[in-house]
Amino acid sequence: MARSEHCEIDAEARELSRRRFLRNAGIGAAAVPFISAFAEALGGADVAAQEPPSRRPASSKDPWPKRPAYRFAMVCHQTADPFFVPVRAGANDACALLGATYTWDGSATGRTTEMVDAFDDAIDDRVDGIACCVVDPTAFNTVTDQALAAGIPVVAFNAEAPATSGNHAMSYIGQDVYAAGAALAERMLPHLKKGDLVGGMMGAPASAIEQGRMSGAASVFSSAGAHLAQVAVGTTQGTAATRTEAWYKEHQDVKFMFATAASSGAAVGSVIQNLGLAKKGVGGAAFDVSGPVLQEISKGNLVFTLDQQAYLQGFLPIFELFVYAITGGLIIPVDVDTGHKLVTKENVGDYLSRRDSWEGSSTVPVVFTPPRKITVQ
C-alpha cells in the first residue's frame, strides 16, 4: 500500500470524544470545590508518607433498602470470545454485590440478527435493564427505542454507535477508541522523526472499533509529519502475520508497526521476531491484553500494548442499571471511558504471573496488595 501523505480524521469518532468530554466536564468542575475542602479538612497531612493502617475485614452488609431482585440482560457480539471472560467476571461480581441477576446472550459469531433477537427476548422478558455491544450503526436503533418506550433503560458497552447514527442508548461504558488510538500514537512519537513511515495493521477495516483507533492514531501522526500506511491484514493471527510480513518486505524503511486489534497485534510481534526487526530498530505495538500479545511484549518484540480494562465493561453497566432502577430513574446512566492502560515489559509480569478473574486468566477472584507507589503513565 502506498504511503499516505495526509490522513483524514474520522469526524464521527472525533464527535464521540468531544461529546463525551462535554458531558463530563461539568461533573469534574463541580467536584473541584469539594476536593479542595476535603483536602483542607485533612489538615495538609502527608498521606503518602504515612504507613498504611491495619485493615479489618470488609463488611458484607448490604447498604441499600429492601428492593426487588433486579434482572438485567447483556447482549454481546462474541459471546464465547476469551476477551469477554473478565467482562463476565465483572458482571458476576456486580450482581453478587447487588443481589441482582443477568443473562448473557447474543451471537457467538458476530451476527447482528442474532443479537437483535436476543435484545427482543430481553424486552419480552421485561428485564430491568439491557446492556448491549452496539457493533452496528443502525441495527439496534429500533429495539433500543422499543425498550425505552417500555421503560427499560439501555446502555451500550464495549462498542457504541456513531454519534450521528440515531441510536438512543443512554450511555456508553467502554474504551474511547479514538482517544486510545491517539494515545497509542503519542507513545510512538519518541521513536519517530518527521517523514518516518508507520504501518498500521487492521484486522477488520469495517470495524467501528478498529476504525476509531486508527483515526485517533492518524490524527497524531499527521500533526507530527509521520507517514501512516493502513494495511488490511485479516482477523486471524496466522493470516495477519503472513500479510504483515509481505507488506514489510515491500516497505523495509518502516520505523514502527502497530495493530488495531489483539490478533493482528500478536501477528506484528511474531513478524518482528521472525525477521529480527527489533535489532534493526523497528518497533511494534498493539491493543488489548490477550495471552499472545503479552508474550510478545515479554519477549521484547512489542514495545507496548494498551489495556481497555474489560472487567469494568461488565461491572459498570450492571451497576449503572441497578442505580437507575433503585432510584426510580432519578440517577441516569453516564458515559465511562474504561481507559487505555499502558502495558510494557516493565509491568507485563503482573499479567503473566497472576491467575485471577480481573483480567480473565482465571474465574477465581484474588485480593492483591496495591503498589506502595503509583507511577504516572
C-alpha positions in Angstrom: 0.0 0.0 0.0 1.3 3.4 -0.9 2.2 5.9 1.8 -0.5 8.3 2.9 0.7 12.0 2.8 -2.5 13.1 4.6 -4.8 11.0 6.9 -8.4 12.2 7.3 -9.7 12.3 10.8 -12.9 10.4 11.3 -15.5 13.1 12.1 -17.9 10.7 13.9 -15.1 9.3 16.1 -13.9 12.8 16.9 -17.5 13.9 17.7 -17.9 11.0 20.1 -14.9 12.0 22.1 -15.9 15.7 22.0 -19.5 14.9 23.2 -18.2 12.6 26.0 -15.8 15.4 27.2 -18.6 18.0 27.2 -20.9 15.7 29.2 -18.4 15.0 31.9 -16.7 18.4 32.1 -19.4 19.8 34.3 -19.1 16.9 36.7 -15.3 17.5 37.1 -15.8 21.2 37.6 -18.4 20.7 40.3 -16.1 18.3 42.1 -13.2 20.8 42.5 -14.6 22.8 45.5 -15.4 19.5 47.3 -12.0 18.1 46.7 -10.3 21.3 47.9 -12.4 21.5 51.0 -11.8 17.8 51.8 -8.0 18.3 51.4 -8.2 21.3 53.7 -10.1 19.3 56.3 -7.3 16.7 56.3 -5.0 19.5 57.6 -2.5 19.0 54.8 -1.4 15.6 56.1 1.3 14.0 54.1 -0.7 10.9 53.2 2.0 9.4 51.0 4.5 9.4 53.9 2.2 7.6 56.3 2.4 3.9 56.9 -0.7 2.1 55.7 -3.1 1.3 58.6 -4.0 -2.2 59.6 -7.1 -3.4 57.8 -10.1 -5.1 59.3 -12.2 -7.4 57.1 -14.6 -5.6 54.9 -18.3 -5.7 55.9 -20.6 -7.6 53.6 -23.7 -5.7 54.9 -25.9 -4.5 52.1 -26.3 -0.7 52.4 -29.4 -0.5 50.1 -33.0 -0.7 51.3 -35.2 -3.7 50.7 -35.8 -3.9 46.9 -36.7 -6.3 44.1 -34.1 -8.8 42.8 -33.4 -6.8 39.6 -32.9 -8.8 36.4 -30.7 -7.5 33.6 -29.7 -8.7 30.2 -26.3 -8.3 28.4 -26.2 -8.7 24.6 -22.8 -9.5 23.1 -21.5 -10.0 19.6 -18.9 -12.6 20.6 -20.4 -14.4 23.5 -17.6 -17.1 23.7 -14.6 -14.8 22.9 -11.9 -15.0 25.7 -11.8 -11.2 25.7 -15.2 -11.3 27.4 -14.2 -13.6 30.3 -13.2 -10.6 32.5 -16.3 -8.7 31.3 -18.5 -11.5 32.6 -16.4 -11.7 35.8 -17.2 -8.0 36.4 -20.9 -8.6 35.7 -21.0 -11.6 38.0 -19.3 -9.6 40.8 -21.7 -6.7 40.4 -24.7 -8.9 40.5 -23.4 -10.7 43.6 -22.8 -7.4 45.3 -26.2 -6.0 44.4 -28.4 -9.1 44.7 -29.3 -9.0 41.0 -29.1 -11.5 38.1 -28.3 -11.1 34.4 -28.4 -13.2 31.2 -25.6 -13.4 28.7 -26.9 -13.7 25.1 -26.3 -12.5 21.6 -24.2 -14.2 19.0 -21.0 -16.3 19.1 -20.1 -15.2 15.5 -20.9 -11.5 15.3 -24.3 -11.9 13.6 -26.3 -8.8 14.4 -29.6 -10.5 13.6 -29.0 -13.0 16.4 -28.1 -10.1 18.7 -31.3 -8.2 17.8 -33.3 -11.4 18.5 -31.7 -11.6 22.0 -32.5 -8.0 22.6 -36.1 -8.6 21.6 -36.2 -11.5 24.0 -35.0 -9.3 26.8 -37.7 -6.8 26.1 -40.4 -9.5 26.1 -39.0 -10.8 29.4 -39.5 -7.4 30.9 -36.0 -7.2 32.3 -35.0 -4.2 34.4 -32.2 -3.0 32.1 -30.3 -4.0 28.9 -26.6 -3.6 28.1 -25.6 -4.2 24.5 -22.5 -4.2 22.4 -23.7 -1.8 19.8 -21.5 -3.0 17.0 -23.7 -1.8 14.1 -24.5 1.8 13.4 -28.3 1.3 13.0 -29.2 -2.3 13.6 -30.1 -1.7 17.3 -32.0 1.6 16.8 -35.5 0.1 16.7 -35.1 -2.3 19.6 -33.4 0.3 21.7 -36.3 2.7 21.2 -38.8 -0.1 21.9 -37.1 -0.9 25.2 -37.0 2.8 26.2 -40.7 3.1 25.3 -41.4 0.2 27.6 -39.5 1.8 30.5 -36.4 -0.4 30.1 -33.1 1.5 30.3 -30.5 0.6 27.7 -26.7 1.2 27.9 -24.0 0.3 25.3 -20.9 -1.5 26.5 -17.6 -2.3 24.7 -18.9 -0.8 21.4 -21.1 2.2 20.7 -22.9 3.5 17.6 -21.6 6.6 15.8 -22.9 9.9 17.2 -24.9 10.5 14.0 -26.5 7.1 13.9 -29.7 7.8 15.7 -29.1 5.2 18.4 -30.5 6.3 21.8 -28.6 4.1 24.2 -28.4 6.2 27.5 -24.7 5.8 28.0 -21.5 4.0 26.8 -19.2 2.1 29.0 -16.0 1.1 27.2 -12.8 2.4 25.7 -12.9 5.7 23.9 -11.4 4.2 20.8 -10.4 7.5 19.2 -8.7 8.7 22.3 -7.0 5.3 22.7 -5.7 5.4 19.2 -4.3 8.9 19.7 -2.6 7.8 23.0 -1.0 4.9 21.2 0.4 7.1 18.5 1.7 9.6 21.1 3.6 6.8 22.7 5.3 6.1 19.4 6.4 9.6 18.7 9.7 9.4 20.7 10.7 6.6 18.3 9.9 8.6 15.2 11.1 11.7 13.3 9.3 13.7 10.7 8.9 11.8 7.5 9.2 8.3 9.0 6.8 5.6 7.8 4.5 3.8 10.3 2.5 0.7 9.3 -1.0 0.4 10.8 -2.4 -3.2 10.6 -6.1 -3.6 10.7 -7.8 -6.9 11.2 -11.2 -5.8 10.2 -11.2 -2.4 8.5 -15.0 -2.2 8.6 -15.0 -2.5 12.4 -16.0 0.7 14.1 -13.6 0.0 17.0 -10.6 -0.5 14.7 -11.6 2.5 12.6 -11.9 4.7 15.7 -8.5 3.6 16.9 -6.9 4.1 13.5 -8.5 7.6 13.1 -7.2 8.7 16.5 -3.7 7.5 15.6 -3.8 9.1 12.2 -4.6 12.5 13.7 -1.4 12.4 15.8 0.8 11.1 13.0 -0.5 13.7 10.6 0.3 16.5 13.1 3.8 15.1 13.7 4.6 14.7 10.0 4.9 10.9 10.1 3.5 8.9 7.2 0.9 6.3 8.0 0.1 3.4 5.8 -3.1 1.5 6.7 -3.0 -2.2 5.8 -5.8 -4.7 5.9 -4.3 -8.0 7.2 -7.3 -10.2 8.3 -8.7 -11.2 11.7 -6.8 -14.4 12.3 -3.2 -14.3 13.7 -1.8 -16.6 11.0 -3.2 -14.7 8.1 -2.4 -11.4 9.7 1.3 -12.5 10.1 1.6 -13.6 6.5 0.2 -10.3 5.2 2.2 -8.2 7.6 5.4 -9.9 6.6 4.6 -9.4 2.9 3.9 -5.7 3.5 7.1 -5.2 5.4 9.2 -6.8 2.7 7.9 -4.1 0.3 8.4 -1.3 2.9 11.6 -2.0 4.7 12.0 1.6 5.6 9.2 1.4 8.1 10.1 2.5 11.6 7.1 1.3 13.7 4.3 -1.2 13.1 1.1 -1.4 15.2 -2.2 -3.1 15.0 -5.7 -2.0 16.0 -6.8 -5.5 17.4 -5.2 -8.2 19.6 -4.9 -10.9 17.0 -3.2 -8.7 14.4 -1.1 -7.2 17.2 0.3 -10.6 18.1 1.0 -11.1 14.4 3.0 -7.9 14.3 5.1 -9.2 17.2 5.7 -12.6 15.6 6.9 -10.9 12.3 9.2 -8.6 14.3 10.7 -11.7 16.0 10.9 -13.9 12.8 12.6 -11.2 10.8 14.8 -9.9 13.6 13.4 -6.4 13.2 13.9 -5.3 16.8 17.6 -5.3 16.2 17.1 -3.2 13.1 15.2 -0.6 15.2 11.7 -1.4 14.1 9.2 -1.1 17.0 5.8 -2.7 17.5 2.6 -2.0 19.4 -0.9 -3.4 19.9 -4.2 -3.2 21.7 -5.6 -5.4 24.4 -4.0 -8.0 26.7 -4.6 -11.3 25.1 -2.1 -14.0 26.0 -0.2 -13.9 22.7 0.2 -10.1 22.9 1.5 -10.3 26.4 4.0 -12.9 25.4 5.3 -10.7 22.5 5.8 -7.9 25.0 7.6 -10.2 27.4 10.0 -11.3 24.6 10.7 -7.7 23.5 9.0 -8.0 20.1 6.3 -5.4 21.0 7.2 -2.3 22.9 3.8 -1.9 24.5 0.0 -2.5 24.3 -3.0 -0.7 25.7 -5.4 -2.4 28.1 -9.0 -1.3 27.9 -9.8 -2.9 31.3 -12.5 -5.3 30.3 -13.6 -6.1 33.8 -15.0 -2.6 34.1 -17.1 -3.2 31.0 -19.0 -5.8 32.8 -19.2 -4.4 36.3 -20.2 -0.8 35.5 -23.1 -1.5 33.1 -24.8 -3.7 35.8 -24.1 -1.1 38.5 -25.4 1.8 36.4 -28.6 -0.1 35.5 -29.0 -1.0 39.2 -28.7 2.6 40.4 -31.2 3.7 37.7 -33.6 1.1 38.9 -33.3 1.7 42.6 -33.5 5.5 42.3 -36.6 5.2 40.1 -34.7 6.8 37.2 -33.5 9.8 39.3 -29.9 8.9 38.6 -29.3 8.1 34.9 -26.5 6.1 33.3 -23.4 8.1 32.3 -20.6 7.5 29.8 -17.5 5.9 31.3 -14.2 5.5 29.3 -12.6 2.4 30.7 -9.3 3.7 29.6 -6.1 2.6 27.8 -3.7 1.4 30.5 -0.1 1.2 29.3 1.5 -2.3 29.4 5.2 -2.6 28.8 8.0 -5.1 29.5 8.3 -3.4 32.9 4.8 -4.4 34.1 3.8 -7.2 31.8 4.8 -9.7 34.5 1.8 -8.6 36.6 -0.4 -10.0 33.8 1.6 -13.1 33.0 2.3 -14.3 36.6 -1.1 -13.8 38.1 -4.1 -16.1 37.8 -7.3 -14.2 38.7 -10.6 -13.0 37.3 -9.6 -9.4 36.9 -8.0 -9.9 33.6 -9.6 -13.2 32.7 -6.7 -15.6 33.3 -8.9 -17.5 35.8 -12.5 -17.5 37.1 -11.3 -17.0 40.7 -11.1 -13.5 42.2 -7.9 -12.8 44.2 -7.2 -10.0 46.5 -3.8 -8.3 45.7 -1.9 -5.7 47.7 -1.9 -2.3 45.8 1.6 -0.9 44.9 3.2 1.4 47.5 3.9 3.9 44.8 1.9 4.8 41.7 3.8 5.7 38.6 2.2 8.3 36.4 1.9 6.9 32.8 
